[in-house]
Amino acid sequence: MVYPENVRLWLERFFTPFSARDWPQLYQLKVKHPAKQETTLAKGDSLTVDVLSCGRKHPDTVTLYTMVKDEKGNWQGFWESTPMESIGSTRFRKRLENIVTDMKFYAEAGDAVTPVFRINVKERPFIERITLNLHYPEYMKRKDDVAYQGSLRVPQGTKITMTVVVSTKLRKAVFKVKPTGQPERQVKVIEEPDLQQTEIEVAHGKKKIKEKRYCFVCERIADTSFQYWFELTDTEGFNNYEGTRPQIFRIRVVEDQPPSLKFLKPGRSVRMTESAVVPMLLRVTDDYGVEEVSIHYFKRKQTERAAPAKNVKSTTLDPTKFGYKGKQQAELSFQFDIKKLTGAKPGEEVVYYAVGKDGCTTRNKNGRSYNFVITIVTADELLAEYERAIQRLRDRLERCLRQERIISDKLRILAEDLTAGRRKVNEEPLRRILLKAESDQRDLTASFSLSYEDVRNTLEGLTINRLGDEKMKSSLKQISAALNDLAQTTSPQAATKINVARNKKNKKEMVSALDDAALQTTEVAEAVQQILSMLTEYTTLSRIYNRTRQMKQEQSDIFKRIQQLLKQILKK
């Protein structure tokens, strides 16, 4: 079909080629979105390009051509093509995702080409640096500190001054917090006039230069743990929270714990005479330093254990003398004079515990140790208890001696059987016997350690209660030293040598190792036998002391009766 207007246009272009009109376009394209030919986006945002076909004919496909800048900021010099999605018969669409650099684009279909549109990419406002000045509570006596990070742990009650350096000038900044277990809330709004200028070092290649930046300051006292963030809006309206999430910082508050108090000595409930002066060792631990330590005590009858405490007294340990004030850990040694402090008599108990006052002025949390009991008994009762303890020790060591000799004999028999060929090195029954012998030896070592503790406690009790004579105490010291050597050296060596023999693969080597282990167990048995002899000597000394003490007591009683008789005679 021939259109009249096309014939007229052909004749005009044929006879007057330089003044004739252009050929009519078959296709026409118009960019509907973005509306402006130059658009500014935030870095990382996406843009939807909508193209409308409004010509005499509609194309089947429309191609979008894009060009971006390289790392140096120059246009890369070539166009990349991508087909647009058809929306109906006249609309075409393409979504440009995550635009991070300046971009140009145009659309083309047949003989239609749109103008070139430009997208300018702008960085969203962001935090370049955050500095936290930490002002610790006064009671901590700790110098202020500076942290160059937004998230950290701080002691409870710390005042935090936040200096936030941002990438560009702001119209507004909103400081928001979300305490643990609570809804978020707005704390402060910073307007443009509140901004200050500062200088920071910025890396340019290998060099660092100083550049001016804007900053603002916020403050908060850390009573509880919280998250916080800043919603920034620059002067052009770009922000750091729409379509993205502001950087979240976390402050974890470390609550000031009450002091921890533990009695290392005696560290258990004990039985003492009324005249005893009990040496005590108290360990005090606190996260930031203890302010005051005191010993609390009260006496009661043994029948009043279920009743509430009455007339509780206390003694404060002088912080100047003991030097614990403000320290995170200290060991305090002091003497507890039962007669002077409590006046307790046999049949009564003294309950004591320690209290530590925390230096924290806002919480006032005090720490307290466990309760311990000193049961007051007579000297005769205590001496009788020590005699029974020594007898139990003797019985235990005699059992150990018998067991040690059984182990020694068993090792020798195994060595003889191996030599005679009655047993083989790798047979399982042999391994089991040696494993049992090693286990028994380690059990004996534990028994020797327990015996050492019993002797040490008896010696300590005699010393504290001013009982026994020097010969008795000297004998106990020798027994204690012998048991300690047995528990720490001789018996463990025997267990080790049995283990060595058990792991031997060669017949000759195993026989030699078994002989060595048997010799070591024999040495253990001889040491136990020697300690038993020392216990016999101690028992003799103890009986002599008790008899002498009894005679002195009888003499004292006779003298008192004579004095009473004389007083009665003189009165008559």
Residue pairs with C-beta under 8 A, 6 or more apart in sequence:
6 24
9 20
9 21
9 23
9 24
12 20
12 21
13 20
13 21
13 23
24 56
25 55
25 56
25 111
25 112
26 55
26 56
26 57
26 110
26 111
26 112
27 53
27 55
27 56
27 57
27 58
27 59
27 109
27 110
27 111
27 112
28 53
28 54
28 55
28 56
28 112
29 51
29 52
29 53
29 54
29 55
29 62
29 107
29 108
29 109
29 112
29 113
29 114
30 51
30 52
30 54
30 114
31 49
31 50
31 51
31 52
31 107
31 114
31 115
31 117
32 50
32 51
32 52
33 48
33 49
33 50
34 47
34 49
34 117
34 119
37 115
37 116
37 117
37 118
38 117
38 118
38 120
39 47
39 117
39 118
39 119
39 120
40 119
40 120
40 121
40 122
40 236
41 47
41 99
41 119
41 120
41 121
41 122
42 121
42 122
42 123
42 124
42 238
42 243
43 99
43 100
43 121
43 122
43 123
43 124
44 98
44 99
44 100
44 124
44 244
45 98
45 99
45 243
46 95
46 96
46 97
46 98
46 99
47 95
47 96
47 99
47 119
48 93
48 94
48 95
48 96
49 64
49 84
49 93
49 94
49 95
49 96
49 105
49 107
49 117
50 91
50 92
50 93
51 62
51 64
51 84
51 91
51 92
51 93
51 107
51 114
52 90
52 91
52 92
53 59
53 62
53 89
53 90
53 91
53 92
53 109
53 112
54 90
55 112
57 110
58 89
58 90
59 109
59 110
59 112
60 86
61 83
61 84
61 86
61 109
62 83
62 84
62 86
62 92
62 107
62 108
62 109
63 81
63 82
63 83
63 84
63 107
63 108
63 109
64 81
64 82
64 83
64 84
64 94
64 105
64 106
64 107
65 79
65 80
65 81
65 105
65 106
65 107
65 108
66 79
66 80
66 82
66 96
66 103
66 104
66 105
67 75
67 76
67 77
67 78
67 79
67 80
67 103
67 104
67 105
68 75
68 76
68 101
68 102
68 103
68 104
69 75
69 76
69 101
69 102
69 103
70 76
75 104
82 94
84 92
84 93
84 94
84 107
85 92
85 93
85 94
86 92
87 93
92 107
96 103
96 105
96 119
99 119
99 121
100 121
101 121
102 118
102 119
102 120
102 121
103 118
103 119
103 121
104 116
104 117
104 118
104 119
105 116
105 117
105 119
106 113
106 114
106 115
106 116
106 117
107 113
107 114
108 114
122 236
122 238
123 167
123 168
124 234
124 238
124 239
124 240
124 244
125 166
125 167
125 168
125 170
125 232
125 233
125 234
125 238
125 239
125 240
126 166
126 167
126 232
126 240
126 247
127 150
127 164
127 165
127 166
127 167
127 230
127 232
127 247
128 165
128 166
128 167
128 200
128 213
129 148
129 164
129 165
129 200
130 148
130 149
130 150
130 162
130 163
130 164
130 165
130 249
131 146
131 147
131 148
131 162
131 163
131 165
132 146
132 147
132 148
132 149
132 150
132 152
132 160
132 161
132 162
132 163
133 144
133 145
133 146
133 160
133 161
133 162
133 163
134 144
134 145
134 146
134 147
134 154
134 158
134 159
134 160
135 144
135 158
135 159
135 160
135 161
136 142
136 143
136 144
136 145
136 155
136 157
136 158
137 155
137 156
137 157
137 158
137 360
137 361
137 362
138 361
139 288
139 291
139 359
139 360
139 361
140 155
140 288
140 289
140 359
141 289
141 326
142 288
150 247
150 249
151 249
151 250
151 251
152 251
152 252
153 251
153 252
153 253
153 254
154 160
154 222
154 251
154 252
154 253
154 254
155 222
155 253
155 254
155 256
155 288
156 222
156 223
156 253
156 254
156 255
156 256
156 362
156 363
157 221
157 222
157 223
157 256
157 360
157 362
158 221
158 222
158 253
159 219
159 220
159 221
159 222
160 219
160 220
160 221
160 222
160 251
161 217
161 218
161 219
162 217
162 218
162 219
162 220
163 215
163 216
163 217
164 173
164 215
164 216
164 217
164 218
164 230
165 198
165 200
165 213
165 214
165 215
166 173
166 213
166 214
166 215
166 216
166 232
167 213
168 214
168 234
168 235
169 192
169 195
169 214
169 234
169 235
170 190
170 192
170 195
170 214
170 216
170 232
170 233
170 234
170 235
171 191
171 192
171 233
171 234
171 235
171 237
172 189
172 190
172 191
172 192
172 232
172 233
173 189
173 190
173 216
173 230
173 231
173 232
173 233
174 186
174 188
174 189
174 190
174 230
174 231
175 186
175 187
175 188
175 189
175 190
175 218
175 228
175 230
176 184
176 185
176 186
176 187
176 228
176 229
176 230
176 231
177 184
177 185
177 187
177 220
177 226
177 227
177 228
178 184
178 185
178 226
178 227
178 228
179 224
179 225
179 226
180 224
180 225
180 226
187 218
187 220
187 228
188 218
190 216
190 218
192 235
194 216
195 214
195 215
195 216
196 214
196 215
196 216
196 217
197 212
197 213
197 214
197 215
198 212
198 213
198 214
198 215
199 210
199 211
199 212
199 213
200 210
200 211
200 213
201 208
201 209
201 210
202 208
202 209
202 210
202 211
220 226
220 228
222 251
222 253
223 253
224 253
225 250
225 251
225 252
225 253
226 250
226 251
226 253
227 248
227 249
227 250
227 251
228 248
228 249
228 250
228 251
229 246
229 247
229 248
229 249
230 240
230 246
230 247
231 239
231 240
231 241
231 246
232 239
232 240
232 241
232 246
233 239
240 246
240 247
254 287
256 287
256 288
256 358
256 360
256 363
256 365
257 286
257 287
257 365
258 286
258 356
258 358
258 365
258 366
258 367
259 284
259 285
259 286
259 290
259 293
259 356
259 357
259 358
259 366
259 367
260 284
260 285
260 286
260 356
260 367
261 282
261 283
261 284
261 285
261 293
261 354
261 355
261 356
261 367
261 368
261 369
262 282
262 283
262 285
262 369
263 280
263 281
263 282
263 283
263 354
263 369
263 370
263 372
264 281
264 282
264 283
264 331
265 279
265 280
265 281
266 278
266 280
266 372
268 372
269 372
269 373
269 374
269 375
270 278
270 372
270 374
270 375
270 461
271 374
271 375
271 376
271 377
271 381
271 382
271 385
271 461
272 278
272 338
272 374
272 375
272 376
272 377
272 382
272 461
272 464
272 465
273 338
273 346
273 376
273 377
273 378
273 379
273 382
273 465
273 466
273 467
274 338
274 339
274 344
274 345
274 346
274 376
275 338
275 339
275 465
275 466
276 338
276 464
276 465
276 466
277 335
277 336
277 337
277 338
277 464
278 335
278 336
278 338
278 374
278 464
279 333
279 334
279 335
279 336
279 464
280 295
280 333
280 334
280 335
280 336
281 331
281 332
281 333
282 293
282 295
282 331
282 332
282 333
282 334
282 354
282 369
283 329
283 330
283 331
283 332
284 290
284 293
284 324
284 329
284 330
284 331
284 332
284 354
284 356
285 328
285 329
286 328
286 329
286 356
286 358
286 359
286 367
287 328
288 328
288 359
288 360
289 325
289 326
289 327
289 328
289 359
290 324
290 325
290 326
290 327
290 330
290 356
290 357
290 358
290 359
290 367
291 319
291 325
291 326
291 357
291 358
291 359
292 316
292 319
292 325
292 356
292 357
293 316
293 317
293 319
293 322
293 324
293 332
293 354
293 355
293 356
293 357
294 314
294 315
294 316
294 317
294 354
294 355
294 357
295 314
295 315
295 317
295 334
295 336
295 352
295 353
295 354
296 312
296 313
296 314
296 352
296 353
296 354
296 355
297 312
297 313
297 314
297 315
297 336
297 341
297 342
297 350
297 351
297 352
297 353
298 309
298 310
298 311
298 312
298 313
298 342
298 350
298 351
299 311
299 342
299 343
299 344
299 348
299 349
299 350
299 351
300 307
300 309
300 310
300 348
300 349
300 351
301 347
301 348
301 349
302 347
302 348
302 349
302 375
305 349
309 351
313 341
313 342
314 355
315 341
317 324
317 332
317 334
319 325
322 330
322 332
322 334
323 330
324 330
324 332
326 359
336 352
336 374
338 344
338 350
338 374
338 376
342 350
344 350
344 374
344 376
345 376
346 376
346 377
346 378
346 381
347 376
348 376
349 373
349 374
349 375
349 376
350 373
350 374
350 376
351 371
351 372
351 373
351 374
352 371
352 372
352 374
353 368
353 369
353 370
353 371
353 372
354 368
354 369
355 366
355 367
355 368
355 369
356 366
356 367
356 368
357 366
358 364
358 365
358 366
358 367
377 385
379 465
379 467
382 461
382 465
382 467
383 467
383 542
383 546
386 458
386 461
386 462
386 467
386 542
387 539
387 542
389 454
389 457
389 458
390 458
390 535
390 538
390 539
390 542
392 454
393 451
393 454
393 455
393 535
394 532
394 535
396 447
396 450
396 451
397 451
397 528
397 531
397 532
397 535
398 532
400 444
400 447
400 448
400 528
401 525
401 528
401 529
401 532
403 440
403 444
404 444
404 521
404 524
404 525
404 528
405 525
407 437
407 440
407 441
407 498
407 521
408 518
408 521
408 522
408 525
410 433
410 437
411 437
411 498
411 501
411 514
411 515
411 517
411 518
411 521
412 514
412 515
412 518
414 423
414 430
414 433
414 434
414 514
415 511
415 514
415 515
415 518
417 423
418 424
418 425
418 507
418 510
418 511
418 514
419 511
423 429
423 430
424 430
425 504
425 505
425 506
425 507
425 510
426 505
431 502
434 498
434 501
434 502
435 502
437 498
438 495
438 498
438 499
438 502
441 491
441 494
441 495
441 498
441 521
442 492
442 495
444 491
444 524
445 487
445 491
445 492
445 495
448 483
448 486
448 487
448 491
449 487
451 483
451 487
452 480
452 483
452 484
452 486
452 487
455 476
455 479
455 480
455 483
456 480
458 476
459 473
459 476
459 477
459 480
461 467
462 468
462 472
462 473
462 476
463 473
468 542
468 545
469 541
469 545
471 541
471 545
472 538
472 541
472 542
472 545
475 534
475 537
475 538
475 541
476 538
478 534
479 531
479 534
479 535
479 538
482 527
482 530
482 531
482 534
483 531
485 527
486 524
486 527
486 528
486 531
490 520
490 523
490 524
490 527
491 524
493 520
494 517
494 520
494 521
494 523
494 524
497 513
497 516
497 517
497 520
498 517
500 513
500 516
500 517
501 510
501 513
501 514
501 516
501 517
504 510
504 513
